[in-house]
């Protein structure tokens, strides 16, 4: 009895991988074995990047808040401490947005915390 191979499924699988490799340079875009490795690695980087993005944005927010509170003779850590003591629950993303786009509201918040 001859060996049965599901060439329809394997062709579809290869086609899917080569579609994802579109735009890659050289043999990475059209040679199956090279493209498969390149796409797998790209998917690993994409997964890692989604996790790193959260870390990067939090760091940006902290830097923006720190820069915004320096003119008020405060550091970032002192400001966050005063916020928690004043029982003001506002996240860093919102604080950074206030500091950047609405300095008057941010100044009011700093004044309220300093009392």
GIJOSUL-V61378 format. One record per helix or strand. SS is the DSSP state (@ for helix, = for strand). FROM is the first residue (numbers start at 1). LEN is the number of residues. If there is no record, write none. Layout:
ss:SS from:FROM len:LEN
ss:SS from:FROM len:LEN
//
This chain:
ss:@ from:7 len:14
ss:@ from:26 len:4
ss:@ from:32 len:39
ss:@ from:76 len:10
ss:@ from:92 len:10
ss:@ from:103 len:12
//
